Amino acid sequence: MTIFLCGFMGCGKSTIGKKLAKTMNVPFTDMDTYIEEQAGKTIPEIFAQEGEAHFRDLETQAVRDLSERDGIIACGGGAMLRDVNAQIAQDSGIVLFLDVPFRMCYQRIANTDRPIVRRSTREELYRLYNKRRGIYRAHSTYRIRAIHSPTATVEEIMKLLQTTKSEA
């Protein structure tokens, strides 16, 4: 089974994904790292040299590639915004939306090297968060309020997965 974790920048996809993969004894892949390895460039370099549209195309290819693997995939913040990406992910597994309040995300991303963060004000990021939140909800199989510790969130996800298994 493939589980795609989606949500806004800083919601904890990588941290929770690593813990979840360890708990489930399955591989973990950070989609942004995967894209960087495939492209031979960092994401800021891809944005600067080839633009955001090209990066989004690389995300779609990454979703296709990673949907063929079992394990936990921490998606980039924009990966599940494209309908095609969400459809590929849902067809191959489960998409979990890690729903975290903006203020928590912002505290985690404010001083990072993320291209969107560097070029945006707090207010612009807040508008982006609100715009994306509804899309994440629409494109996910389940929504998890990831407001507690990563360990507590992983426990909640495990309960959800057990419940869905027993209902199947």
N, C-alpha and C positions, 0 to 999 in steps of 0.2 A: 504494500500500500504506500502511496505517496501522499504526504500531507504538506500542503503549501500554506505557509504563514504569511498573511498580508496585513497591512496597516500602515499608518503614517510613519514618516521618519521618526525614529526615536521611541517607537512603541514597545520595543524589546524583542523583535523578531529573531535576531541572531542569538541573544542571550537565552531566551526561552527555547528557541530551536535547538541549541546545543544541549540544554538540560533535558528536553523532551527526547531527543535522539538517544542520549545516554540511558534514560529511563526505559525506553522501548528497545534498546540495543539494536538500533538501525543507524545507517549513515546519515550524516548531516552535511548539507551543502548551503553555503551562503551564495545566493544568486549573483550578487554584485562581485564577489571574489571570482566566481566562475566566469563571468563576463570579462573581467580584467585578464584572467588567464587566457581565455580564448582570443581576446583582441590583442594581447601583448602590450596593453596600455592601462593606465589608471582611469577611473571614471572621469575625474576632472580633465584628464588629457583628451578623452573621447569627446566630452562636451565641447572643449575648446577647439579641437582640431576638426571635428566632423559634425558637431551640433547635436542637439537633443533628439531630433527626429531619428538620426542614425542610431543613437543609443537606444531609443525605444524599439527600433527594429532588432537590435541585438538582444534586447530583453525578450522579444517574442521568440527568437530562435532559442534562447536559453530555456524558456518555458517548454518549448517543444522537446528539446534535448533532455531536460531534467524530468519531464513527465514520464519518461521511459524507465526511470530508476525508482526503486523503493527507497523510502527514507523521508527525512524532514528537509524541506526546502524553505529557507528564509528568503522571501522575495524582496526585491527592492521596493521602495515606497510607491513607485509608479507602475509596477509590473501588472497588477490586477486592474488597472484603469482601462485597458483595451479589452473590448468584448472578446476578441479572438483568444487572448491569453487566458481569460477567465474560463472560457469554454474548454480549452485544451486541459487546463488544470482540473476542472470539475469532471471532465470525462475520464481522467486518469486517476483521480483520487478525491481528496477532501481539501477544501479551502477554508482555513480558519482565519477569521478577522480578529486581530488583537485590538480591541477597542480601548483606547487610553485617552484621558482628557488632554486637550491641547497643552495646557500648562505643564503637564508632566513631560510630554514630548519635547516641548520647547526648551525646558531646562536641560534636556539631554543633548539637543542638537545645536544650541545657540552658538557655541564656540567651535564648531566642527568645520571641516574642509569641504562639505557637500556643496556642489555647484549651486543648487537651488537656494540653499541657506545663505551662501555668500552674497548672492545677488538680490536677496529679498529682505524687506523689513519684517518686523514681528507681525505687523498688521497684515501684510501680504501673505505671510505664512499661515496666519490664522484663517484668512479667506480660503487659501488653498486647502487647509485642513478640513474646513467645512464643506467645500466642494467635493473633496475626495471621500469623505466619510460615508456619504450616501452611496457612492459607487462601490466602495468596499463592501458595504452591507448587501447591496444588490448582487455582487459577484461572489459572495462567500456562501459556503455550505452552512457554517455555524459562526456565531459571534461569541467571543469570550471577552468579558470585562477584565482586562489584564492590569488591574490597579493595585494588586498586592505583590508580594515578592515573586520572583521568578519560580521559586519552588512551589508556592501556593498556586500559581497559575498552571504549572505543569500538572499538579495534582488535580486541578479542575478539568484540564484537558483530558487526562487519563480517565476520570469519571465519565466525561462526555463520551469518549470513545468506547468505554465498556457498555454504557447505556445504548449507544447506537448499534453495537455488535449484538446485544441481547434482543434488540427489536428487529434485527434483520432476519 
